[in-house]
Amino acid sequence: MIQRISGELKRHAPFTVFGAVTGIVVMVFFQKVSSGVAHTIFYILHPIHVVLSALVTASMYELHKCGRFKKKCNLWVLLVIGCAGSIGIATVSDSLIPYLGETLLRMPNREIHIGFIEKWWLVTPLAVIGVAIAYFRPATKFPHAGHVLLSTWASLFHMIMAMGGTQNWLSYAAIFFFLFLAVWIPCCVSDIVFPLLFVKGPAEQ
């Protein structure tokens, strides 16, 4: 499992760098938007991120646990794993790590936004929808790629809410680092490591 985690992190690093670069490009055009607009965009991107994360997390579990026996997993187990992996780790990725960056960079409007608390009526049902899709049509590759990009942009707009104006080039470099960090480890954990922890036995893993 450690070798698998290490290998997946290495494989995902280049694409995560690409995602962070797209985040910086987006920031160039959106850094002057108001906190209110950034808040609205965050709550568009974050819930979609949760859908894709739930889809991939649940799909990984279903394919590795039950797929080789050509049978469906228990829906309630799949629901718990998919929702916990997506909502919990998406919160770390989109909210907690960006907030850490905002705090270290002393951004003037820093504030933490927890989607499943502030807008539980939006985030939680979408996680359930992601799991339901995985139950009937499990898929990983395309949803995972979309998940990485959406996570990057959701993290970015969480930070844009806190900026309070144009940033200098040193700030750009720091923001790039936090965007990379916010996506690289959490997304690999939620999509790959977390669901495989519930797959028993070396053969199934």
C-alpha positions as CSV (number, residue, x, y, z in Angstrom):
1,M,0.0,0.0,0.0
2,I,2.8,2.4,0.8
3,Q,4.4,1.7,-2.6
4,R,1.1,2.2,-4.3
5,I,0.6,5.6,-2.5
6,S,4.1,6.7,-3.4
7,G,3.6,5.6,-7.0
8,E,0.3,7.4,-7.3
9,L,1.6,10.6,-5.8
10,K,4.5,10.6,-8.3
11,R,2.2,9.9,-11.2
12,H,-0.2,12.7,-10.2
13,A,2.4,15.3,-9.5
14,P,2.8,16.6,-13.1
15,F,-0.9,16.9,-13.6
16,T,-1.3,18.6,-10.3
17,V,1.4,21.1,-11.3
18,F,-0.6,21.7,-14.5
19,G,-3.7,22.2,-12.4
20,A,-2.0,24.7,-10.2
21,V,-0.7,26.6,-13.2
22,T,-4.3,26.9,-14.5
23,G,-5.2,28.2,-11.1
24,I,-2.7,31.0,-11.3
25,V,-3.9,31.9,-14.8
26,V,-7.5,32.0,-13.6
27,M,-6.3,34.2,-10.6
28,V,-4.8,36.7,-13.0
29,F,-8.2,37.4,-14.4
30,F,-10.3,37.0,-11.3
31,Q,-8.2,38.4,-8.4
32,K,-10.0,41.7,-8.5
33,V,-13.5,40.3,-8.1
34,S,-15.4,41.0,-4.9
35,S,-15.4,38.5,-2.0
36,G,-19.1,38.0,-2.7
37,V,-18.5,36.9,-6.3
38,A,-15.6,34.7,-5.3
39,H,-17.9,33.1,-2.6
40,T,-20.5,32.4,-5.2
41,I,-18.0,30.8,-7.6
42,F,-16.5,28.7,-4.7
43,Y,-20.0,27.3,-4.0
44,I,-20.4,26.3,-7.6
45,L,-17.0,24.6,-7.9
46,H,-16.8,23.0,-4.5
47,P,-20.1,21.0,-4.8
48,I,-19.2,19.8,-8.3
49,H,-15.8,18.7,-6.9
50,V,-17.7,16.7,-4.2
51,V,-19.8,15.0,-6.8
52,L,-16.8,13.9,-8.8
53,S,-14.9,12.9,-5.7
54,A,-17.8,10.8,-4.4
55,L,-18.1,9.2,-7.9
56,V,-14.4,8.2,-8.0
57,T,-14.1,7.2,-4.4
58,A,-17.1,4.9,-4.6
59,S,-16.1,3.6,-8.0
60,M,-12.6,2.6,-6.7
61,Y,-14.1,0.7,-3.8
62,E,-16.8,-1.0,-6.0
63,L,-14.3,-2.0,-8.8
64,H,-11.7,-3.4,-6.4
65,K,-14.0,-4.9,-3.8
66,C,-16.8,-6.3,-5.9
67,G,-16.0,-5.7,-9.5
68,R,-13.8,-8.7,-9.9
69,F,-16.7,-10.9,-8.7
70,K,-19.0,-9.2,-11.1
71,K,-21.5,-8.2,-8.4
72,K,-22.7,-5.0,-6.8
73,C,-21.4,-3.8,-3.4
74,N,-23.7,-3.2,-0.5
75,L,-25.3,0.2,-1.3
76,W,-25.2,1.5,2.3
77,V,-21.5,0.6,2.7
78,L,-20.7,2.3,-0.6
79,L,-22.7,5.3,0.5
80,V,-20.7,5.7,3.8
81,I,-17.3,5.2,2.1
82,G,-18.2,7.5,-0.9
83,C,-19.6,10.3,1.2
84,A,-17.0,10.2,4.0
85,G,-14.1,10.1,1.5
86,S,-15.5,12.9,-0.7
87,I,-17.0,15.4,1.8
88,G,-14.3,15.0,4.4
89,I,-11.3,15.1,2.2
90,A,-12.8,17.7,-0.2
91,T,-13.2,20.0,2.9
92,V,-9.4,19.5,3.6
93,S,-8.5,20.3,0.0
94,D,-10.9,23.2,-0.8
95,S,-11.2,24.9,2.6
96,L,-8.7,23.9,5.3
97,I,-5.4,24.0,3.3
98,P,-6.4,27.2,1.5
99,Y,-7.3,28.8,4.9
100,L,-3.9,27.7,6.2
101,G,-2.3,29.5,3.2
102,E,-4.5,32.6,3.8
103,T,-3.4,32.7,7.4
104,L,0.3,32.3,6.7
105,L,0.1,34.9,4.0
106,R,-1.9,37.2,6.3
107,M,-4.6,37.9,3.8
108,P,-6.9,40.6,5.1
109,N,-10.3,38.8,4.6
110,R,-9.3,35.3,5.6
111,E,-12.2,33.2,6.7
112,I,-12.8,29.4,6.6
113,H,-15.8,28.1,4.7
114,I,-16.9,24.6,5.4
115,G,-19.3,23.5,2.6
116,F,-21.0,20.6,4.4
117,I,-21.8,22.9,7.3
118,E,-22.6,26.2,5.6
119,K,-24.5,24.7,2.7
120,W,-25.2,21.1,3.8
121,W,-28.4,21.0,1.8
122,L,-26.3,21.4,-1.4
123,V,-23.1,19.5,-0.7
124,T,-24.4,16.4,1.0
125,P,-27.1,15.5,-1.6
126,L,-24.6,15.9,-4.4
127,A,-22.2,13.5,-2.7
128,V,-25.1,11.0,-2.5
129,I,-25.7,11.6,-6.2
130,G,-22.0,10.9,-7.0
131,V,-22.2,7.6,-5.1
132,A,-25.4,6.6,-6.8
133,I,-23.8,7.1,-10.2
134,A,-20.8,5.0,-9.1
135,Y,-23.2,2.2,-8.0
136,F,-24.7,1.9,-11.5
137,R,-21.8,3.0,-13.7
138,P,-18.5,3.1,-11.8
139,A,-15.8,5.2,-13.6
140,T,-12.5,6.6,-12.4
141,K,-10.2,8.2,-15.0
142,F,-12.2,11.1,-16.5
143,P,-14.0,12.0,-13.2
144,H,-10.6,11.9,-11.4
145,A,-9.0,14.3,-13.9
146,G,-12.0,16.7,-13.6
147,H,-11.9,16.3,-9.8
148,V,-8.2,17.5,-9.7
149,L,-9.0,20.6,-11.8
150,L,-12.1,21.5,-10.0
151,S,-10.4,21.1,-6.6
152,T,-7.6,23.4,-7.7
153,W,-10.1,26.1,-8.8
154,A,-12.3,25.7,-5.7
155,S,-9.2,26.1,-3.5
156,L,-8.2,29.2,-5.5
157,F,-11.5,31.0,-5.1
158,H,-11.5,30.2,-1.4
159,M,-8.2,32.2,-1.3
160,I,-9.5,34.9,-3.6
161,M,-12.2,35.6,-1.1
162,A,-9.5,36.4,1.4
163,M,-7.1,38.4,-0.8
164,G,-8.6,41.9,-0.7
165,G,-6.7,43.1,-3.8
166,T,-4.0,42.5,-6.3
167,Q,-1.1,40.3,-5.2
168,N,2.6,40.6,-5.9
169,W,4.8,37.9,-7.6
170,L,6.0,36.5,-4.3
171,S,2.3,36.0,-3.3
172,Y,1.7,34.3,-6.6
173,A,4.5,31.8,-5.9
174,A,3.1,31.1,-2.4
175,I,-0.4,30.7,-3.7
176,F,0.9,28.3,-6.4
177,F,2.5,26.2,-3.6
178,F,-0.7,26.0,-1.6
179,L,-2.8,25.2,-4.6
180,F,-0.5,22.3,-5.4
181,L,-0.5,21.1,-1.8
182,A,-4.3,21.4,-1.5
183,V,-4.8,19.1,-4.5
184,W,-1.9,16.7,-4.7
185,I,-2.2,14.8,-1.4
186,P,-5.9,15.1,-0.6
187,C,-7.1,14.1,-4.1
188,C,-4.9,11.0,-4.2
189,V,-6.0,10.1,-0.7
190,S,-9.7,10.5,-1.4
191,D,-9.8,8.9,-4.8
192,I,-7.3,6.1,-4.4
193,V,-5.9,5.5,-0.9
194,F,-9.1,5.9,1.2
195,P,-11.4,3.5,-0.7
196,L,-8.7,0.9,-0.9
197,L,-8.3,0.9,2.9
198,F,-11.6,-0.9,3.0
199,V,-10.6,-3.6,0.5
200,K,-9.5,-6.6,2.5
201,G,-6.8,-9.0,1.5
202,P,-3.6,-8.6,-0.7
203,A,-5.3,-10.1,-3.8
204,E,-8.2,-7.6,-3.7
205,Q,-5.9,-4.7,-3.0
